[in-house]
Amino acid sequence: MRAGLLRFRIAVDEPVETQDATGDTVVAWATRATVWASIDPLKSSEALVAAQVSSSANTKITMRWAPAIDTLTEKWRLRHQATIYNVVSLANTGLRNREIVCLCKSGRDTG
């Protein structure tokens, strides 16, 4: 993966359950890492493949693998500036711990 393609700084947030003043469980977000990534809208051929996983994915985010994000799951979210990306699907490319590709839905947080 060429470093020049990773031009966006994104935050990787993990959901953390906490209790509010009334004792109800609420989800808070803890930033686990800030990494460089590429953010690309899905091309038509990629969108067809993504539709097999989830019809809601509209963005592909690629980042270098790092120990801080090794436990990344579909429950986590990614943030770039004011945009929130909910992870729909992810893959550790080639299982080589070099890059992680996430199919995401941009927009309002669903967590």
Secondary structure as GFF3:
##gff-version 3
##sequence-region A 1 111
A	DSSP	three_ten_helix	3	5	.	.	.	ID=ss1
A	DSSP	beta_strand	8	19	.	.	.	ID=ss2
A	DSSP	beta_strand	25	41	.	.	.	ID=ss3
A	DSSP	alpha_helix	44	53	.	.	.	ID=ss4
A	DSSP	beta_strand	59	64	.	.	.	ID=ss5
A	DSSP	three_ten_helix	67	69	.	.	.	ID=ss6
A	DSSP	beta_strand	77	80	.	.	.	ID=ss7
A	DSSP	beta_strand	83	92	.	.	.	ID=ss8
A	DSSP	three_ten_helix	93	95	.	.	.	ID=ss9
A	DSSP	beta_strand	99	106	.	.	.	ID=ss10
###
